[in-house]
Amino acid sequence: MKEDFLHYVWQYKKFDFSNLTTTAGELVTINNSGNYLQQTGPDFFNAQLVIGKQKWAGNVEIHKKSSDWYLHHHEKDANYNNVILHVVWENDAPVFRKDNSEIPTLELKKFVPKAIIDNYKSLSLPKSWIYCENQIKDISDFVLQNWKERLFFERLERKSIPIEKFLSHTENDWEAALFCMLAKNFGLNTNGETFFKIAKSIPFAVIRKECFEIKNLEALFFGMADLFPIDAQDSYVKDLKNRFDYLSQKHQLKKAIIEPVQFFKHRPDNFPTIRLVQLAMLYHRYQNLFSKIIVAKRADELYQLFDVSVSGYWETHYQFDKESPKKRKLFSKSFIDLLIINTIVPFQFAYAKSQGKETTETILELMHSIKPEKNIVIDKFYQFGIKARNAFETQSLLQLKNEYCNCSKCLQCAIGIELLKS
């Protein structure tokens, strides 16, 4: 049983809700099951329920087991303070609010018809993933390798398009474009767009002028991200606030409308605070980062380039005003690999194309030296006999799945054509 099935059952009321009761025996009437936003925080927002004789308006959280509440550390997250009903498949533990009142629990398996469950199990049976899944392992290495190279450069072309478009915004300033695109990748999937807007909101001329003082960069990044705590007593935070006020006036900066950064579901080393100070340290150390990454030909050169830590305060903090055990917080090799794959190589490719230079062999050598990515698509290809040995191959397979298999373009695919021949 998966949570997405429980989300479906609750959202579309695929259960007997004529006589719902909580595990404590209180009647439950659903006036509005809530909005399924699929964002951080509770699963359903603004639900309207009657539990017992009390009307409630608030949020609904759904889990397979009620004990998952504590497994996911919701008791520590203020986003879950307004949960009015805990909907679970199996009730194996009571869940309490901060005031020690128990959150009402609805054990859903008592109310879902057997036919619905059987249909779900039927839908969950293995299906065809790609049309050639049983034959792809028999394709010759010659055909497969040549096709992979074509796929890789198709994907690289697609990744270079946003760079080329963004250059018009920076008046062809490659350093400024790299700063914004690098910031986006520092934010990963969750905070990528927010980091991009933060970087865009600070003219790169300001970064050039202020990069000699690390605290100025930190002040600019945190200030634009609106991350300063309101009532901070920490002298470091007060100093950064004062610096940001001064720098804002000095450079006439205007705050853009930016979505709040998300800490939820991130490991501490990926907290937006840490990624922002690492970005600040990178630009504090290198005033001409683009000129360095553009000539790098080997992965070890780039690993050395990104061998930066954080400033002293952040060695003992993950968040403002909350001290933690001392740690240098270096970039992990896997994180640098992501930067190489998603930012550095696309920039090398786009720049070489703008200069009319050929870099195919250099880029291929670099990508062959990086470990393969790990994701569900690559795992699935492995199940069908296609093993990715490096980042070049994982990028090729992602392009194959997304642009050909998912779009049923078998007759435009070298593998499909080869199978038709045989």
Secondary structure by P-SEA (a helix, b strand, c coil): ccaaaaaaaaaaccccccccccccbbbbbbcccccccccccccccbbbbbccccccbbbbbbccccccccccccccccccccccbbbcccccbbbbcccccccccccccccccaaaaaaaaaaaccccccccccccccccaaaaaaaaaaaaaaaaaaaaaaaaaaccccccaaaaaaaaaaaaaaaccccaaaaaaaaaaccaaaaaaccccaaaaaaaaaaaacccccccccaaaaaaaaaaaaaaaaaccccccccccccccccccccaaaaaaaaaaaaaacccaaaaaaacccaaaaaaaaccccccccccccccccccccccccccaaaaaaaaaccaaaaaaaaaaaaccccaaaaaaaaaaccccccaaaaaaaaaccccccaaaaaaaaaaaacccccccccccaaaaaaaac
